[in-house]
Every structure is written in C-alpha cells, then in structure tokens.
Amino acid sequence: MLTTFDPGRMFLKDLPLAFLGEVAFRTLFAYCAVFLFLKLSGRRGIRQLSLFELVVILTLGSAAGDVSFYEDVPIFPVAMVFLTLLAVYRLTTMAMARSKRFESWMDGRPVTVIEDGLYKLESLEGLNMSSSELFMELRQRGVEHLGQVRLAILETDGDVSLYFFEPEQVRAGLSVLPPEHREVVQEPPTQGLYCCVRCGFSSDLSAGRAAKCLRCDHDRWTRALTRPRVQ
C-alpha cells in the first residue's frame, strides 16, 4: 500500500545512500560529454544553433539526463549515443559543405522581413513569427519605428540582422511600440501622416475619413513616426 509523503520513498526509494555518489559521477560524465560535443562541433552559443544542431543537443540532453540519475542505465551505451550523434553531426556538416541545396534544406535560408522601412508581406506570411515578436526584436535593438530600418533579415538561427538608414535619410514609419503606446484607428481623428499597421505603408489621411492602404488594402492605421534613431 502506498504511503503518501513517505520520506524514504520520496528521497531515495529503495536505493542506498551511497548511490548519491554514483549520481554525482554520472552527472560529471554527462556534463563532460555534452561539453566535449559542443567543443568539437565548434559552436559558441545557443543563438548559433541551427534546427539540426538543436535536435542533436536536445537528444544529448535526454541521454545525459537518463544516465545521470537512473540506476539501471549503464554508462557505456549512453557513451555510444554521444559518439553516434557526433559522427552523424560530422557527416551532416560535411554533406552540407559539399551541397548548397542540402545545406539550404537543413538550415533554411535568411529571409528579408523589412526593406526600405516596409514589411515584406510575402516573407512575413510564410514565417512562424508574429508581428509582435518581430516588434520585440526591433525594440530590443533600439528601433522605434520601421522608417529607421533600411533592411532587416531573419537569419537561420532566429536572430534578426538590422541595417539602418542614416539619420538624414530616416522616413516616416510604423511604430513598433506596444499597443498602449500607439493608437490604432480606422478613421483618423485629425489630418496627418499615418501608417498601415499591416504593412507599414504611409499615407496622408483626412480627419474622420476611413481609407484603405494602397499597398495591402488594409484599413487600420496608426500615426506615423519620423524621429531618427538614437545611437
């Protein structure tokens, strides 16, 4: 019969106290194996990992976790898992170096998401990234509106590379600030320059008159910003 809150069952079950020393040894082995894999693969950080490499790391993590604290998991088979994954990684990277088509299939390709201060609609519609996620990336890089950005490229590792306009070349652009800091309207309260919230296209709109974007046919607007980027 199961006894709830049984300290013996909760903390060690039927294992001897000395097994904790074995767990420490197993954990050290798993740590060294993962460290050696990352060292041999030549990667310096998680942001540099491709989808294939992330799968390898997750598989390594699963094997490392199992060997760390399961007493019935022997070390040598897990060591074989690490060696096999390393061999697969090496063979895959060699194949990617020989074939650009295979490399593109494995890693994907960089995607232009902003060009000349406007969304690349065909790019954003094909990505698993919402505009709010992209806005967050831009804000973290000191961007206030799209008119400051000459080019934004989503890299294969998920990072966003940004190229900015010179201060004198900054144009009117869509605000990337959170909703509480930008009002979205269908009928502008006052006449002025507004940006389409879907594509970033700017238009001079009249007060109280609904209008559709000439670029994407959307009908929601927010006031355009023109401030240069503070370096």
C-alpha positions as CSV (number, residue, x, y, z in Angstrom):
1,M,0.0,0.0,0.0
2,L,1.3,3.4,-1.0
3,T,2.2,5.7,1.9
4,T,1.9,9.4,1.0
5,F,4.7,11.8,2.0
6,D,6.9,8.8,2.9
7,P,10.4,10.4,3.2
8,G,12.2,7.1,2.3
9,R,10.2,6.7,-0.9
10,M,10.3,10.3,-1.9
11,F,14.0,10.9,-1.4
12,L,15.8,7.6,-2.1
13,K,13.1,4.9,-2.6
14,D,15.0,1.6,-2.1
15,L,18.4,2.9,-3.2
16,P,21.3,3.0,-0.8
17,L,22.7,6.4,0.3
18,A,26.0,5.7,-1.4
19,F,24.1,5.9,-4.8
20,L,24.2,9.7,-4.5
21,G,28.0,9.5,-5.1
22,E,27.3,7.5,-8.2
23,V,24.8,10.1,-9.4
24,A,27.5,12.8,-8.9
25,F,29.9,10.7,-11.1
26,R,27.2,10.1,-13.7
27,T,26.3,13.8,-13.8
28,L,30.0,14.7,-14.2
29,F,30.2,12.2,-17.1
30,A,27.1,13.7,-18.8
31,Y,28.4,17.2,-18.3
32,C,31.8,16.3,-19.9
33,A,30.2,14.5,-22.8
34,V,27.9,17.5,-23.7
35,F,30.8,19.9,-23.2
36,L,33.1,17.9,-25.5
37,F,30.4,17.7,-28.1
38,L,30.0,21.5,-28.1
39,K,33.7,22.0,-28.1
40,L,34.2,19.6,-31.1
41,S,31.3,21.0,-33.0
42,G,32.9,24.5,-32.8
43,R,29.7,26.3,-31.7
44,R,30.0,29.1,-29.2
45,G,26.3,29.7,-28.2
46,I,22.7,28.6,-28.5
47,R,21.9,31.5,-30.8
48,Q,24.2,30.0,-33.4
49,L,22.5,26.6,-33.4
50,S,20.6,25.6,-36.5
51,L,17.4,23.4,-36.3
52,F,19.5,20.3,-36.9
53,E,22.0,21.2,-34.2
54,L,19.2,22.0,-31.7
55,V,17.8,18.5,-32.3
56,V,21.2,17.0,-31.6
57,I,21.6,19.0,-28.4
58,L,18.1,18.0,-27.2
59,T,18.9,14.3,-27.9
60,L,22.1,14.7,-26.0
61,G,20.3,16.3,-23.1
62,S,17.8,13.5,-22.9
63,A,20.6,10.9,-22.9
64,A,22.6,13.0,-20.3
65,G,19.5,13.2,-18.0
66,D,18.8,9.5,-18.2
67,V,22.4,8.4,-17.3
68,S,22.6,11.0,-14.5
69,F,20.1,9.6,-12.1
70,Y,18.6,6.3,-13.4
71,E,20.5,3.5,-11.7
72,D,19.5,0.9,-14.4
73,V,21.0,3.0,-17.2
74,P,24.6,1.8,-17.9
75,I,27.2,4.4,-18.9
76,F,28.8,2.7,-22.0
77,P,25.6,2.6,-24.1
78,V,25.0,6.2,-23.4
79,A,28.6,6.9,-24.4
80,M,27.8,5.2,-27.7
81,V,24.8,7.5,-28.1
82,F,27.2,10.5,-27.8
83,L,29.7,9.0,-30.2
84,T,27.0,8.2,-32.8
85,L,25.5,11.7,-32.6
86,L,28.9,13.2,-33.0
87,A,29.5,11.0,-36.1
88,V,26.1,12.0,-37.5
89,Y,26.8,15.6,-36.9
90,R,30.2,15.4,-38.6
91,L,28.8,13.6,-41.7
92,T,25.9,16.0,-41.9
93,T,28.1,19.1,-41.8
94,M,30.4,17.5,-44.5
95,A,27.4,16.9,-46.7
96,M,26.2,20.5,-46.1
97,A,29.7,21.8,-47.1
98,R,29.5,19.8,-50.4
99,S,25.9,20.6,-51.3
100,K,24.4,24.1,-51.1
101,R,20.9,22.6,-51.8
102,F,21.3,20.2,-48.9
103,E,22.5,23.0,-46.7
104,S,19.5,25.2,-47.5
105,W,17.2,22.3,-46.8
106,M,18.8,21.6,-43.4
107,D,19.4,25.1,-42.2
108,G,16.9,27.1,-44.2
109,R,17.8,30.5,-45.8
110,P,17.9,34.0,-44.4
111,V,14.6,35.9,-45.1
112,T,14.3,39.6,-45.7
113,V,11.4,40.8,-43.4
114,I,11.8,44.6,-43.8
115,E,13.0,46.5,-46.8
116,D,13.2,50.3,-47.1
117,G,11.1,50.8,-43.9
118,L,8.2,48.5,-45.1
119,Y,7.2,44.9,-44.3
120,K,8.0,42.3,-46.9
121,L,4.5,40.8,-46.7
122,E,5.2,37.7,-48.7
123,S,8.0,36.9,-46.2
124,L,6.1,37.5,-43.0
125,E,3.1,35.5,-44.2
126,G,5.4,32.4,-44.7
127,L,7.1,32.7,-41.3
128,N,6.1,31.3,-37.9
129,M,6.7,34.7,-36.4
130,S,4.1,37.2,-35.4
131,S,4.5,41.0,-35.8
132,S,4.6,41.4,-32.0
133,E,7.6,39.0,-31.9
134,L,9.3,41.0,-34.6
135,F,8.5,44.3,-32.9
136,M,10.0,43.0,-29.6
137,E,13.3,42.1,-31.5
138,L,13.3,45.6,-33.0
139,R,12.7,47.4,-29.7
140,Q,15.5,45.4,-28.1
141,R,17.8,46.8,-30.8
142,G,16.8,50.4,-30.2
143,V,14.3,50.7,-33.0
144,E,11.2,52.9,-32.5
145,H,9.6,52.7,-36.0
146,L,10.2,50.9,-39.3
147,G,11.2,54.1,-41.0
148,Q,14.6,53.8,-39.2
149,V,15.3,50.4,-40.8
150,R,16.7,50.1,-44.3
151,L,16.9,46.3,-44.2
152,A,16.0,43.6,-41.7
153,I,17.0,40.0,-42.3
154,L,15.8,37.0,-40.2
155,E,18.7,34.7,-40.0
156,T,18.6,30.9,-40.0
157,D,19.4,30.8,-36.2
158,G,16.4,33.0,-35.4
159,D,18.4,36.2,-34.9
160,V,17.4,39.4,-36.8
161,S,20.2,41.4,-38.6
162,L,19.4,45.1,-38.9
163,Y,20.8,47.8,-41.3
164,F,19.7,51.3,-40.5
165,F,19.1,54.5,-42.6
166,E,21.5,57.4,-41.9
167,P,19.8,59.9,-39.6
168,E,19.1,62.3,-42.5
169,Q,17.5,59.5,-44.6
170,V,15.0,58.3,-41.9
171,R,11.5,58.3,-43.3
172,A,8.0,58.1,-41.8
173,G,7.4,54.7,-40.4
174,L,5.2,52.4,-38.5
175,S,5.6,52.5,-34.7
176,V,6.9,49.2,-33.2
177,L,6.0,50.3,-29.6
178,P,3.5,48.2,-27.6
179,P,-0.3,48.8,-28.2
180,E,-0.6,51.1,-25.1
181,H,1.9,53.5,-26.8
182,R,0.3,53.6,-30.2
183,E,-3.3,54.2,-31.1
184,V,-4.8,52.2,-33.9
185,V,-7.8,53.7,-35.7
186,Q,-10.0,53.2,-38.7
187,E,-10.9,56.9,-39.0
188,P,-8.1,59.3,-38.2
189,P,-9.1,61.8,-35.6
190,T,-7.0,64.5,-37.2
191,Q,-5.5,65.0,-40.6
192,G,-1.9,63.9,-40.9
193,L,0.5,61.1,-41.9
194,Y,-0.5,57.6,-40.9
195,C,1.0,54.2,-41.4
196,C,-0.9,51.0,-42.2
197,V,-0.5,48.6,-39.3
198,R,-0.3,45.6,-41.6
199,C,2.5,46.6,-44.0
200,G,3.9,49.9,-42.8
201,F,2.9,52.0,-45.9
202,S,2.4,55.6,-45.0
203,S,-0.4,57.9,-46.4
204,D,-1.6,61.4,-45.7
205,L,-5.2,60.9,-44.4
206,S,-8.0,63.3,-43.8
207,A,-9.7,63.6,-40.4
208,G,-12.8,61.4,-39.9
209,R,-12.5,59.6,-43.2
210,A,-11.8,55.9,-43.4
211,A,-9.3,54.8,-46.0
212,K,-7.7,51.6,-47.3
213,C,-4.0,51.0,-47.7
214,L,-2.9,51.4,-51.3
215,R,-0.3,48.6,-50.8
216,C,-2.2,45.9,-49.0
217,D,-5.8,47.1,-48.9
218,H,-5.9,47.1,-45.0
219,D,-8.0,49.7,-43.2
220,R,-6.3,50.1,-39.8
221,W,-3.9,53.0,-39.2
222,T,-1.6,54.5,-36.6
223,R,0.1,57.8,-36.7
224,A,3.5,57.7,-38.5
225,L,6.7,58.4,-36.5
226,T,9.6,60.3,-38.1
227,R,12.1,60.5,-35.3
228,P,15.7,59.4,-36.1
229,R,17.2,56.6,-34.2
230,V,19.2,57.5,-31.1
231,Q,22.6,55.8,-31.3
